[in-house]
Amino acid sequence: MGYDGVSAAGYAYGAPLPEGARWWGGLLTDVPANVVAETGTRTYAFSELMVRRTWRKTVTGRRLHDALLAARTEERATLLVDQDNPKVRALYESWGWQTLGDLRPSLPNAPLFHAMLLPLLN
C-alpha cells in the first residue's frame, strides 16, 4: 500500500502459485509443459495493482509494482491483462513483462486475457 499522508494512493498484491496450480488451466496458447509447471516456489501471481485517480499518470503505479516484486524470492511473476485493455498491456510491456499467450479462466462468462510473465531478479 502506498500513502499520501494518511490517504492511500494505491495498492498492489499477489501470492505465490502453489505446486500444481490450476492458474494455467485456461491457457489457449500451446507452450511447453515445463513453462507452466509450478513447484510452489517458482511463480508469483501479481493479482492486482490499483492507483487512485488523482495519482494516475504518475510513477505511483510503477513504484507499487516494483516495491511488491522486489521482495519476492520466486524466479518469475505472472499476471493476467484483459484483452479489452491494450493500454494496460502496453504499460506492463514497458515495465518488462512479456506475453506468454491467451488465457480464458474456466469461469462462466470469463473474459479473454493475455497471460504475461516477468523474470524476477533476486
C-alpha positions, -999 to +999 in steps of 0.1 A: +000+000+000+012+035-008+001+065+011-001+102+006-001+113+042-030+094+057-048+085+025-040+055+003-026+064-031-029+028-043-021-008-036-007-040-051-009-076-040-005-112-052+005-146-040+029-174-049+013-201-071+012-234-052+026-267-066+003-280-093-016-247-095-045-245-119-036-210-129-026-221-164-056-244-169-073-219-193-042-213-214-053-213-251-018-210-265+004-241-268+036-238-247+060-265-235+048-282-203+078-271-184+069-235-189+037-239-169+049-264-143+046-250-108+067-261-079+052-239-052+082-216-052+086-208-089+060-182-098+044-152-080+009-143-093+006-105-094-031-102-088-039-065-086-025-030-090-048-001-082-039+036-082-064+062-071-074+086-099-055+116-085-023+095-086-026+080-121-001+090-148+025+095-121+052+070-111+030+057-082+018+026-100+054+017-110+067+022-075+040+000-060+047-027-087+084-026-081+082-025-043+059-056-042+081-076-066+115-065-051+109-086-020+099-118-039+121-149-040+103-166-069+121-168-103+093-151-121+059-133-118+028-137-138-003-116-143-034-115-165-045-085-186-079-083-200-075-082-238-100-053-239-073-032-222-045-028-247-032+003-229-027-017-197-009-044-216+014-018-232+021-004-198+032-037-184+053-044-215+071-011-210+079-025-175+095-056-189+066-080-189+062-104-219+031-120-232+031-158-229-003-164-246-041-162-244-059-175-213-096-178-205-104-189-169-129-217-166-155-194-151-189-185-166-186-155-189-148-151-182-131-126-204-101-134-226-068-124-210-032-120-221-011-142-197+022-123-191+055-132-174+083-112-159+116-127-148+124-116-112+160-106-104+165-120-069 
